[in-house]
Every structure is written in C-alpha cells, then in structure tokens.
C-alpha cells in the first residue's frame, strides 16, 4: 500500500537553529579577549548581536537551499505522491528566503556599526560602508539574490513545479558565493585560492545540511518518497563531506601557517583560532561517523520501507551541524591569536 502521509518534523529544524546559536555563544566564550586600552569597542548589542544575526542568516540560507534541492532529490516520476510535500516545501522556502534577505540587511547595519563604534548608524553611513568595504557590497548582493530566491519561491507557490527546480536551486546556491567576503579573514598572499576554497566550503556545507534537513523533516514519515530520495541525498552528502573536509583543512592550515609568530602545531593548540579549528574538526569527525551510520546501517532498511530510527540519528547530526555553523561564524571573525 502506497504511503500518503504528509507528517513533518519541524522540531528538527529547531534543533539545527538552536544548536547553531549555542555554537556562536560557545565560540564567543572561547575567543573572548580583554579590550585594548584606548581603543573604542562596539556596543555589546553589536559584538554579540552581529554573530547571532550572521548565524541566523546562514540558517535561513541553509533551509532555502535544502528546500530548493528537495524536488531534485525526490524526482518527478511520482507527482501525485510528491506534490503535497513539495507544496509545503515551496511555501517554507518562500519564508526562509525572505528571512535570509532581512538577516543580510540587518547584518549590513550591524557591520557598519562595528566599524564605527560610539557613533550613530545612519542610512548614509550604511551606504558609505557599502561603497568602501567589500563586505558591504557582498551583503547587499546576498540580500538581492535572497529576494530573487523569494520571488521564485512565491512564483512556484502559485504555479507549482512549472518553475524549474534547477533554477531555484541554482539561484539559492549562487547567493552563497559572496558570503566568504562578509566574514572570513584571509591572508592576501593566498587570497584567490582561499576565496575559491571558502566558496566551495560554504556551498557544500549548505547543500549537505539543508538537504539532510529537508529530506528528514519532510519525508521521514513517507517511506516511499524517503526510500527514493535518501539514496540520492547520500551521494550528494558524500561529495559535500569530501569537499567540506578538504576545503576546511586547507583554509584552516593557510590561516595558521601564515601566522609569523607561531609554528603550525603551536598555533593550532595554543591560540583561540586553533581552538575553534579543533572544535570544527571534532564536529566533522562526528558528522562523518553519523553519516556512515545512516548510509550503511539505516538506508538498507529505509530502501525496504521498514521503520528505522532515522529521525533520532538525523536530529543528532543536525545538532552537530548547527554547532559547526556557529563555530564557523566566530572562526570567520577571529584573528589567529
């Protein structure tokens, strides 16, 4: 008998968001430093609010990307079974893209305030920041393409899958490209390589996390669609895992190697930046282990339409992914010290 349930697990999305906020707070505690005498500091609302807004921006981007990829993971050969699920996905993608755009604009204001501690932030100041700082232009680009993603999702809510899923996925992924410019610190000698590496890192992490969230939240109760989509996602996740690992190791090594004051191992084990790199590495090892568990232990039962503990294991994986995103936000802003 074909399953037609449309039960969802929105609590899993909450796990991802909450754990990402926890990751930011832990990262802030790890990198806390005494203020420099005589140097004005941004207000607490900026110092704490900016990384929180940045991680919410990332989470909205991840949700949007995952929901835009979902039709490609499900396929188009079961339209009657898939349409109730995809209709809900399109509506949520519309809302998440709007949150993404708003978060990018709020981050733009906060980054302007961070650059001008002790002064009021006006529209002219924000515009000047956009005109003179690359991160400002990048955030404006992100907001624009998030709004384009919102428009495509709104259109798809009205006309369904007539709006190509490939187009929606491509726009949402393209909107991620400027994100490294908005926060990641890079050494000028390695700028071109590190920027490409970071862009691959960000897009792979978003596709991996968003794809897992979309598949489990929306399909876990529908054994037919889950059995069809999960193997496809597993192949995507393997590619993303390899890419995230390779680019993450390269980016971290570059930042530590170019530190002129400390050898690599000492920089890794004694600096705040190194501590965050180790935390992210621990998350990656845990995620690889959990991914292997789902792929090799659970997927055969899922393919046979048998009940599994997928939701529980996926919740744990999403929680660790959220922590990694939180650590990454702080890592992109942390000096190698």
ROMIDREN-141624 format. One record per residue (C-alpha): residue number from 1; residue in three letters; x, y, z. Coordinates in steps of 0.001 Angstrom, whole numbers. Example, Ala and Ser with C-alpha at 12.3 -4.5 7.8 and 13.67 -1.06 7.14 Angstrom:
2
NODE   k   r      xx      yy      zz
NODE   1 ALA   12300   -4500    7800
NODE   2 SER   13670   -1060    7140
end
This chain:
337
NODE   k   r      xx      yy      zz
NODE   1 UNK       0       0       0
NODE   2 UNK    1441    3391   -1029
NODE   3 UNK    2125    5810    1800
NODE   4 UNK     411    9189    1543
NODE   5 UNK    1183   10691    4933
NODE   6 UNK    2412   14270    4992
NODE   7 UNK    3539   14302    8624
NODE   8 UNK    6575   16529    9135
NODE   9 UNK    9147   17014   11877
NODE  10 UNK    9642   20782   12263
NODE  11 UNK   11333   20181   15611
NODE  12 UNK   14403   19012   13688
NODE  13 UNK   14736   22450   12103
NODE  14 UNK   14510   23972   15572
NODE  15 UNK   17317   21655   16718
NODE  16 UNK   19518   22975   13902
NODE  17 UNK   18826   26642   14667
NODE  18 UNK   19157   26337   18448
NODE  19 UNK   22407   24390   18204
NODE  20 UNK   23829   26988   15811
NODE  21 UNK   23101   29711   18371
NODE  22 UNK   24753   27581   21062
NODE  23 UNK   27771   27220   18756
NODE  24 UNK   28011   31013   18427
NODE  25 UNK   27827   31519   22186
NODE  26 UNK   30463   28848   22822
NODE  27 UNK   32656   30388   20131
NODE  28 UNK   32301   33834   21680
NODE  29 UNK   33344   32408   25049
NODE  30 UNK   36364   30662   23519
NODE  31 UNK   37550   33801   21720
NODE  32 UNK   36754   36322   24473
NODE  33 UNK   39625   38759   24987
NODE  34 UNK   40269   41773   27184
NODE  35 UNK   39572   45120   25478
NODE  36 UNK   42545   47067   24181
NODE  37 UNK   43076   50182   26339
NODE  38 UNK   42293   53391   24484
NODE  39 UNK   40640   51602   21557
NODE  40 UNK   36854   52127   21331
NODE  41 UNK   34806   48943   21218
NODE  42 UNK   31440   48341   19572
NODE  43 UNK   28449   48122   21885
NODE  44 UNK   27556   44740   23365
NODE  45 UNK   24476   44556   21139
NODE  46 UNK   26811   44744   18131
NODE  47 UNK   29515   42404   19459
NODE  48 UNK   27002   39707   20352
NODE  49 UNK   24172   40595   18000
NODE  50 UNK   26240   40536   14815
NODE  51 UNK   27421   36893   15071
NODE  52 UNK   23913   35835   16112
NODE  53 UNK   22398   37570   13089
NODE  54 UNK   25099   36058   10896
NODE  55 UNK   24319   32531   12050
NODE  56 UNK   20579   33130   11555
NODE  57 UNK   21427   34363    8053
NODE  58 UNK   23328   31116    7496
NODE  59 UNK   20450   29032    8826
NODE  60 UNK   17918   30774    6571
NODE  61 UNK   20251   30182    3632
NODE  62 UNK   20663   26506    4553
NODE  63 UNK   16894   25984    4816
NODE  64 UNK   16284   27732    1492
NODE  65 UNK   18961   25740    -314
NODE  66 UNK   17732   22438    1124
NODE  67 UNK   14110   23089     175
NODE  68 UNK   15098   24164   -3345
NODE  69 UNK   17116   20957   -3754
NODE  70 UNK   14293   18738   -2458
NODE  71 UNK   12411   18354   -5777
NODE  72 UNK   15650   17198   -7416
NODE  73 UNK   16178   14627   -4668
NODE  74 UNK   12599   13341   -4858
NODE  75 UNK   12466   13331   -8652
NODE  76 UNK    9465   13958  -10860
NODE  77 UNK    8139   10469  -11539
NODE  78 UNK    5675   10417   -8616
NODE  79 UNK    3868   13774   -8963
NODE  80 UNK     676   12817   -7092
NODE  81 UNK    2586   11484   -4116
NODE  82 UNK    5192   14234   -4092
NODE  83 UNK    3041   17306   -4708
NODE  84 UNK    1597   17635   -1156
NODE  85 UNK    5143   17561     232
NODE  86 UNK    6577   19894   -2390
NODE  87 UNK    3745   22385   -1989
NODE  88 UNK    4636   22789    1671
NODE  89 UNK    8345   22982     819
NODE  90 UNK    7733   25825   -1627
NODE  91 UNK    5840   27854     968
NODE  92 UNK    8541   27401    3609
NODE  93 UNK   11268   28213    1056
NODE  94 UNK    9493   31473     320
NODE  95 UNK    9520   32433    4015
NODE  96 UNK   13101   31300    4640
NODE  97 UNK   14355   33277    1627
NODE  98 UNK   12652   36376    2994
NODE  99 UNK   14270   35829    6399
NODE 100 UNK   17589   35357    4603
NODE 101 UNK   17270   38722    2852
NODE 102 UNK   16227   40564    6027
NODE 103 UNK   19070   38988    8023
NODE 104 UNK   21581   40098    5366
NODE 105 UNK   20346   43690    5629
NODE 106 UNK   20418   43623    9440
NODE 107 UNK   23957   42211    9304
NODE 108 UNK   24887   45065    6974
NODE 109 UNK   23700   47629    9530
NODE 110 UNK   25484   45868   12386
NODE 111 UNK   28748   45581   10463
NODE 112 UNK   28536   49297    9747
NODE 113 UNK   28059   49911   13468
NODE 114 UNK   31002   47636   14262
NODE 115 UNK   33240   49736   12030
NODE 116 UNK   32016   52976   13653
NODE 117 UNK   31972   52279   17408
NODE 118 UNK   30449   55020   19520
NODE 119 UNK   28650   56724   16636
NODE 120 UNK   25087   56555   15396
NODE 121 UNK   24497   54500   12263
NODE 122 UNK   22600   56410    9602
NODE 123 UNK   21467   55400    6138
NODE 124 UNK   24321   57493    4747
NODE 125 UNK   26817   55602    6932
NODE 126 UNK   25481   52251    5712
NODE 127 UNK   25674   53404    2105
NODE 128 UNK   29230   54635    2646
NODE 129 UNK   30094   51221    4121
NODE 130 UNK   28672   49527    1039
NODE 131 UNK   30658   51833   -1215
NODE 132 UNK   34002   51462     535
NODE 133 UNK   34070   47973    2095
NODE 134 UNK   33846   44745     124
NODE 135 UNK   31838   43039    2871
NODE 136 UNK   29125   45666    2476
NODE 137 UNK   28791   45019   -1239
NODE 138 UNK   28753   41280    -585
NODE 139 UNK   25911   41500    1935
NODE 140 UNK   23903   43694    -440
NODE 141 UNK   24449   41082   -3175
NODE 142 UNK   23337   38315    -810
NODE 143 UNK   20187   40262     111
NODE 144 UNK   19371   40893   -3552
NODE 145 UNK   19710   37253   -4564
NODE 146 UNK   17844   36089   -1459
NODE 147 UNK   14996   38345   -2582
NODE 148 UNK   15252   36833   -6062
NODE 149 UNK   15003   33398   -4455
NODE 150 UNK   11964   34643   -2522
NODE 151 UNK   10375   35816   -5768
NODE 152 UNK   10990   32478   -7491
NODE 153 UNK    9569   30606   -4497
NODE 154 UNK    6498   32889   -4451
NODE 155 UNK    6036   32228   -8150
NODE 156 UNK    6367   28483   -7593
NODE 157 UNK    3783   28624   -4783
NODE 158 UNK    1330   29935   -7361
NODE 159 UNK    2197   27749  -10351
NODE 160 UNK    3875   24727   -8751
NODE 161 UNK    6817   22909  -10268
NODE 162 UNK    6389   24805  -13536
NODE 163 UNK    9152   26996  -12123
NODE 164 UNK   12191   24769  -12733
NODE 165 UNK   13627   23341   -9534
NODE 166 UNK   17072   23594  -11128
NODE 167 UNK   16655   27364  -11461
NODE 168 UNK   15552   27794   -7844
NODE 169 UNK   18419   25655   -6573
NODE 170 UNK   20959   27471   -8749
NODE 171 UNK   19842   30916   -7564
NODE 172 UNK   19922   29910   -3894
NODE 173 UNK   23410   28409   -4266
NODE 174 UNK   24655   31393   -6264
NODE 175 UNK   23544   33694   -3452
NODE 176 UNK   26033   31917   -1171
NODE 177 UNK   29077   32881   -3238
NODE 178 UNK   29712   36302   -1649
NODE 179 UNK   29330   35040    1938
NODE 180 UNK   33062   34377    2494
NODE 181 UNK   33751   38051    1717
NODE 182 UNK   31399   39129    4514
NODE 183 UNK   33334   37497    7320
NODE 184 UNK   36171   35141    6511
NODE 185 UNK   39612   36552    7226
NODE 186 UNK   42137   35656    4547
NODE 187 UNK   45799   36323    4026
NODE 188 UNK   46456   38386     914
NODE 189 UNK   49144   36052    -389
NODE 190 UNK   46605   33232    -628
NODE 191 UNK   43572   35372   -1404
NODE 192 UNK   42432   33843   -4700
NODE 193 UNK   42854   30228   -3596
NODE 194 UNK   41298   30770    -187
NODE 195 UNK   38296   32604   -1628
NODE 196 UNK   37559   29780   -4073
NODE 197 UNK   38083   27221   -1322
NODE 198 UNK   35788   29084    1066
NODE 199 UNK   33055   29424   -1537
NODE 200 UNK   33175   25672   -2175
NODE 201 UNK   33174   25101    1588
NODE 202 UNK   30112   27297    2159
NODE 203 UNK   28087   25883    -736
NODE 204 UNK   28896   22276     158
NODE 205 UNK   28039   22787    3824
NODE 206 UNK   24727   24456    2924
NODE 207 UNK   23740   21749     425
NODE 208 UNK   24700   18970    2861
NODE 209 UNK   22939   20433    5889
NODE 210 UNK   19944   21810    4009
NODE 211 UNK   19478   18624    2034
NODE 212 UNK   19534   16463    5157
NODE 213 UNK   17109   18756    6941
NODE 214 UNK   14676   18891    4031
NODE 215 UNK   14725   15129    3441
NODE 216 UNK   14240   14151    7083
NODE 217 UNK   11847   16927    8152
NODE 218 UNK    9518   16476    5186
NODE 219 UNK    9960   12852    4097
NODE 220 UNK   10687   10782    7224
NODE 221 UNK    7017    9842    7572
NODE 222 UNK    6623    8989    3884
NODE 223 UNK    8511    5746    3370
NODE 224 UNK    8013    5675    -384
NODE 225 UNK    9456    9120   -1064
NODE 226 UNK   12125    8675    1609
NODE 227 UNK   13326    5423      37
NODE 228 UNK   13634    7246   -3275
NODE 229 UNK   15233   10494   -2060
NODE 230 UNK   17650    9317     638
NODE 231 UNK   19996    7346   -1669
NODE 232 UNK   20244   10395   -3928
NODE 233 UNK   20950   12622    -956
NODE 234 UNK   23532   10152     326
NODE 235 UNK   25545   10545   -2885
NODE 236 UNK   25300   14329   -2620
NODE 237 UNK   26283   14203    1062
NODE 238 UNK   29383   12133     280
NODE 239 UNK   30563   14710   -2257
NODE 240 UNK   29809   17526     185
NODE 241 UNK   31635   15777    3036
NODE 242 UNK   34766   15345     931
NODE 243 UNK   34615   18955    -259
NODE 244 UNK   33939   20405    3198
NODE 245 UNK   36777   18371    4697
NODE 246 UNK   39326   19279    2034
NODE 247 UNK   38470   22975    1902
NODE 248 UNK   38153   23284    5679
NODE 249 UNK   41586   21764    6258
NODE 250 UNK   43099   23974    3570
NODE 251 UNK   41503   27177    4893
NODE 252 UNK   42473   26485    8491
NODE 253 UNK   46013   25467    7572
NODE 254 UNK   46550   28605    5492
NODE 255 UNK   45447   30892    8313
NODE 256 UNK   47676   29089   10813
NODE 257 UNK   50693   28670    8539
NODE 258 UNK   50864   32358    7611
NODE 259 UNK   50981   33324   11283
NODE 260 UNK   54562   34617   11522
NODE 261 UNK   54802   34243   15290
NODE 262 UNK   53949   30591   15950
NODE 263 UNK   54694   27201   14376
NODE 264 UNK   51671   25381   12950
NODE 265 UNK   51182   22870   15785
NODE 266 UNK   51622   25520   18459
NODE 267 UNK   49213   27888   16698
NODE 268 UNK   46685   25065   16468
NODE 269 UNK   46914   24097   20145
NODE 270 UNK   47527   27418   21917
NODE 271 UNK   45516   30068   20048
NODE 272 UNK   41807   30853   20162
NODE 273 UNK   41621   30406   16400
NODE 274 UNK   43264   26990   16731
NODE 275 UNK   40758   26003   19420
NODE 276 UNK   37879   26792   17060
NODE 277 UNK   39547   24824   14261
NODE 278 UNK   39809   21818   16579
NODE 279 UNK   36152   22173   17597
NODE 280 UNK   35069   22273   13954
NODE 281 UNK   37281   19273   13193
NODE 282 UNK   35655   17316   16033
NODE 283 UNK   32238   18190   14587
NODE 284 UNK   33324   16994   11153
NODE 285 UNK   34577   13660   12508
NODE 286 UNK   31304   13160   14377
NODE 287 UNK   29287   14025   11265
NODE 288 UNK   31249   11579    9130
NODE 289 UNK   30573    8855   11703
NODE 290 UNK   26848    9613   11867
NODE 291 UNK   26614    9834    8075
NODE 292 UNK   28218    6413    7782
NODE 293 UNK   25724    5047   10305
NODE 294 UNK   22774    6345    8285
NODE 295 UNK   24196    5220    4945
NODE 296 UNK   25382    1729    5843
NODE 297 UNK   23069     734    8703
NODE 298 UNK   19773    2567    8165
NODE 299 UNK   19492    3045    4411
NODE 300 UNK   19011    -654    3544
NODE 301 UNK   16019    -787    5909
NODE 302 UNK   14697    2515    4532
NODE 303 UNK   15003    1172     971
NODE 304 UNK   12909   -1811    2090
NODE 305 UNK   10296     574    3582
NODE 306 UNK   10944    -699    7093
NODE 307 UNK   10750    1591   10164
NODE 308 UNK   14071    2931   11437
NODE 309 UNK   15449    5397   13976
NODE 310 UNK   16336    7843   11187
NODE 311 UNK   14724   10842   12875
NODE 312 UNK   16730   10337   16073
NODE 313 UNK   20058    9939   14280
NODE 314 UNK   19320   12805   11913
NODE 315 UNK   18426   15041   14873
NODE 316 UNK   21832   14337   16387
NODE 317 UNK   23543   15007   13063
NODE 318 UNK   21662   18285   12568
NODE 319 UNK   22547   19375   16112
NODE 320 UNK   26248   18857   15390
NODE 321 UNK   25891   20614   12049
NODE 322 UNK   24340   23581   13847
NODE 323 UNK   27246   23715   16291
NODE 324 UNK   29696   23648   13370
NODE 325 UNK   27917   26562   11713
NODE 326 UNK   28037   28513   14965
NODE 327 UNK   31752   27846   15378
NODE 328 UNK   32303   28830   11732
NODE 329 UNK   30674   32236   12211
NODE 330 UNK   33078   33036   15053
NODE 331 UNK   36003   31483   13194
NODE 332 UNK   35461   33792   10232
NODE 333 UNK   35818   36794   12542
NODE 334 UNK   38570   35538   14833
NODE 335 UNK   42189   36662   14486
NODE 336 UNK   44859   33947   14588
NODE 337 UNK   45851   34614   18181
end
